[in-house]
Amino acid sequence: MRPIHRMAALSAAALLATTVAVSIAPTGASAHGVAMFPAARTFMCYQDGLTPQGNIVSNNPACAAAVAATGTTPLYNWFAVLRSDAGGRTTGFIPDGQICSGGTGGPFDFTGYNAARTDWPLTHLTSGATYQFHYSDWAQHPGAFNLYITRDGWSPTTPLAWADLVPFASVTNPPASGPAGALNYYFWNQQLPAKTGRHIIYIQWVRSDSQENFFSCSDVIFDGGNGQVTGVGPGGSTNPPVTTAPPVTTAPPVTTAPPVTTAPPRTTAPPVTTAPPVTTPPPAGGACSATFAVTSAWSGNFQGEVTVKAGTAALSSWTVKWVNPTGQSITQAWGGVLSQSQPNVTIKNAAWNGALAANGTTTFGFLSTVTGTPALNSLTCSTP
């Protein structure tokens, strides 16, 4: 394991133009991995509260309660929901009601993330659809990822017990998007069980070369969504149903890791000014246009949406590109296949939304860090 204070060096590199590097996590903190899609509670709360200065100011009420209970150190170590002595054990090893924190025997206190409440950040999914799962590989190890989902009739207002979890898949030694670190990740295509309403997807990463295991609780809702995130940022207690997103039928293969950066802690954060919608030139026959809008913004982060529109002829596929301004970086995307090599961003259509009728439209969304006004510079839409 490597010290987590190296995250400060990463954030300093990302924000060199505006900040001075200062370590933000305790010396000796260590960690290896967490679910990034669908995102675990700790990862979601990290994104919810992170400011440009690197301090955590929670917006979501469940995240705020967890921070009040256990402090911010677990969020700066959001990889670290681990037990060095687990050895693949579940029932009888981690007590009921402490499943999301991996019990109390790990290097950090994640017990605040066991809370049974209905306002944790949510990922919106489609029952029975196939998605590409991402699990951070800050350090790479051989082993298996065991996937569980809560049983039918489970209530998010009751403490999570092992009897509530039903195994539905396991994958051994999946491929990685890149070398260890730099927020790369393991990935695999996974069909979800047939479910409705609120659930938890629980992932236990069992190393085959040691007794160390890692644990992730991801709150999801099956409502026809295609990976949208709600409950992050201001108004985080509101999780509206998704009514317009079509079902996902194939996994969106992401080729690069969506980077999350941190910055040196201070006590205040500057306000975020939202940008007016940006639109590419009107599409001609066989072409496409892209329109960007900020759907919500909070200190150091924003959620954006891009509408893709076909010209006077039908399309079979599309590609949107832009250049991020300094200090802006996507942390998660849905409704398209993301490729990001700072500052350049490319999002191609997913398998289900590439075909557009003449003058037809579709949308994709994303979460992003920001240090100024959100913008997508040099926004373009093209077709093969």
N, C-alpha and C positions, 0 to 999 in steps of 0.2 A: 504494500500500500504506500501511496505517496502523499505528502502533506497537502491538505486542501488549501493552505494559504497560497499555493501557486495560482489559484483563481484570481487573486489580486493582480498578479503579473499579467494574466490574460486580459483582465479588464483595463489595465493601464495601457496595454498595447492598443486596445480597441478605442480608447478614449484619450489618446495621447494629446490631441490638439486642445483639449479643454480641461484636463485634470492632472493631478500629481499623484503618483502611485503610493498608496499606503496599504499595508496588510490589513484585511478586514476580518480575518478569522483567526481563532486561537492557534498558536504554534502547535504542531503535532496532530491536528485534526486530520482524519483520514477517511477515505470513502472510495466506493467503486462503481455503483450503478443504481439507476432508478428508472421506472417506466416513464417514457417521454410521450408516447402515444399508445393508447389513451393515457393522458398524463396523470401521475399520482398526486395525491393531496399535497405532499411536500413541494413537488415541482410547481404545481399550480399556485400555491400560496407564495412561493418565491417570486414568481412572475407577477402576482397580484400586488405585492408590496414593495418591490424594488424601485428605488428612486435613482435619478442620475448620479447622486452623490454616494450611492452604495448602501445607504441605510434602508431598513425595512419599515414602511409605514403601511400597514394592512388596510385594504379597502373592504374586502370580503369579511363579513362578520364572523364566519366560522374560522377563517384564517386569523383574524384578530384575537379571537378567544384562545386559539392554540398558541399564538405568540405570547399572550398574557400568561398562559399556564407554564410554558417551557422556555420562553425567551426566543431570541432570533438566531442563536447559534445553530440549532438544527436546520434552519433554512439556508444558512451559508454552507452547510454540509448536507445539502439535499440529496446527495448520493448515498448518505451514510445510514440508511435504515437497514442495519446489518446485525447479525449475531455471529461471532467467530466460533461459537461452539454448537451451532445448530445441527450440522450433519444430516440435513434433509428432514429433520423431525418437524412435526406440526402439532397434532392433537396430543395433549399431555406435556408438551414442551413449552409452547406459547399459550398462556391462559386465554380463555374466552374473554372478550372485552378489551384485549390488548393486542389483537392480531395485526392491526395497521402499524403499530409501533415495534413489532417484533418482540414484544414483551418489554422487560426493563433491564435486560442484561447486556445491551449494546453500549457502544462508546458514547452515545449522545441520548438525550431524553426526548423521545418523540411521542410521549404519552398523550400530549395535547391533540394529536391527530387521530386518536381513537374515538373522539366524541361522536355520539350518535345524534346527528342533526341533519336537517334537510337543506341547509344553505351552503354546503361545500361547492366549490366550482365544479361544473359539469361538462362532460363531452357528450354531444348529441350523436346518436348512432342509429342505424337501421337494423332491425331484427333479421338475423340470418345472413347479413351481408358479409363480404370479405374485405378486410382492411389490412394495411401493412402496419404491424406493430413495431415500435421503436423502443429499445431499452439501452440506456447509456452504457458505454463501455469505457469509462474513465480509466479503468485498468481491465485488461482482457484476460479471461480465464476460461478453460474448458468447463463444460457443464450443461445442465438442462434448465429450461424455463418451464415451470409447471403453472398452468393457468386454471383458475377457478372463477366461478361466477355465483352470485347469491341465488338461492332457491326461489321458486315462484312463491309469492306470499310473504317474502322477507320485507321488513319495514326498516327504513333508514333511521327511525326513531328508537330502535332497540340496539343495544351493544352487539357488535358483530361476534358471532360464535362460530366455531368450526362446523357445527351442525347446519349452519346457514350456507356453507360454501360447497359447491358441487364442481368437481373437476371436469373440464371440457377439452383440454388439449395439453400437449407437452411437446417441446421442440428441443433438440440437443445440438449444441454447437452451431447455431445459425451464423450466417455471414455477417461481417461488420462493414459499415460504410467507409471506414478509414482506420488509420492506426489509433492506438489507445490515446485518450485525452482529446483535447480540442473539441469536446462535446460531440464526438462521433458516437455511433450507436450500433448495436446488433439490430437486425431486422428480419422479419419473416411475414409471409402472407397468412392470415388467419381468418377462417370463417367463424362467425359468432353464432351462439345458440339462438333459437327462436325465443325471444323475450319481449315483454312490454313494460313500460314504466321505468322506475328508478332501480338501479342495481349497483353493485360494486364488482369490478373485475380485479381479482387478487392474483398477483404474480409472485412466485417464490423462485429465485434464481439459486440453484443448488450447484455449487462448485464440485467438480469431480476430482480436483487435485488438493482439496483441503476440506475442513469442516465448516468453512465460512459460507453463510447463506445471506441473501438479500431479500427484502420484502417491500411490496408496493401495493397500496390501495388506491384504485382509480374509480372515482364516482362517474357513472354514466347514466344516460337516459335513452331508452329506445323509443323514439318518436318520429322516425323517418329522417333523422338528420344524417349528415355526411361528414361529421367530424368537427362541427362548430363548437366553440367554447363559450360558455356563459358563466356569470358569477365571478368574473375577474375584473378588477378595477372598480370605479365608483358605481354604486347601485348593485354591488355584488350579491345582494340578497335576492335579487330578482333573476329567475331562470325561466324565461318565456319559452313556450313550446315552439318547435320549428315546424312550419306549415308549408314552406315552399321548396325545401331541399329534396331532390329526387333521391331514390335509394342508390347506394353504392353497390356495384356488382362485382367489381374487381379491385384489387389492392392498388393504391397509388404508389408506385415505386419511387421513393425519394433517394437521390443519389448522393446528396451531401447532408451533413448534420446541420440542423438549424441552431446556430450559435446563440447562447445566452451569455451575456456579459454582465459583470458587476463593476462597480466603481467605488472609489474611496468614500467612507462614510462621513457625512456631515449631518447637520441637524435640520436643515430646511431644504426644500426642493422648489425649483422655479415652476411657475404655472406652465401648462402646455397649451399652446395656441393651435387650434385646429386649422387645417388648410382647406380652402375651397376645393370643390371637385375638380379634378384634372381629366381632360378628355383628349384622346387622340383625334386626328382629322377624320371627318365622316368617311365611312367605308364605301368604296366602289364595289362593283360586281365582283364576287369571289374574294373580297378582302374582308377585314374586320376592324373594329375600333375597340378601345378600352377606356372606361371611365372609372376614376378612383374617387372614393369618398371615405372619410373618417366616420365610423359608426359610434365610437366612443374613445375617450382619451383621458388619461390620468397621469400623474407625475411620473415621467420617465418611460411611459408606455402608451400604446394606442392600439385599437383594433380597426383594421381597414377592410374595405370591400371593393372589389373590382368587378364591374359589369362588362362582359364581352358581348359585342353585337356584330352579327353578320351583315354583310352588304346586301346587294340586290340578288345575290346568288347564294345557294346553300353551301355550307361548309362541312367537311368531314373531320377537321381538326384545327386547332389554333395554338398559338404561342404568344405569351405576353412577356415583355422584357422591360426592365427599368434599371436605373442607377440610384442606389441609396445615398442620401446626403451623409456627411460625417456624423457618427454617433447613432445611426439608425441601422438596425439589424433585425431580420425576421427571426422569431423564436418558435413559431408554429404556423402551419398553413393547412387549409382544407379546401376541397373542391377543385384541386389541381395538383400537379406533380411539381414540387419545388426543387430547384437547383440554385444554390447561392454560393458565390465566391466573391466576397466583399470587394468592392461595393456593388457588384453586378448581380442581378436577380433575374432568373428565368422561371416562369411557371407555364407548364404545358397542360392541356386539357386532361382531365381524368378519363377513364374508359367510358364513363356514362354520359359525359357532357361535351364531347368533341363535335358531335354532329348537330349543326344548327340549321334550321330552315332559313330561307331568305328573310332578312330583317329580324331574325330570331335572336334571343339573348340568353345568357347564363351568367352565373356569378361564382366567384371564389373569394375566400376570406383569409385573413391572417392576423396574428399578433406580432407586434414589433416593439423593440426598445426605441427610444428617441431622446435626443438631447435638445432639440429645438422644435420647429414646426414640422409636423409630419408632411412628407412629400415623396412622390415617386418621380424622380427626374428622368427625362428622356423616355417617357412611357410610350411603348409601341405595341401594336398587335399585328401579327403576321400569320399567314397560312402557308403550308408547304407548297 
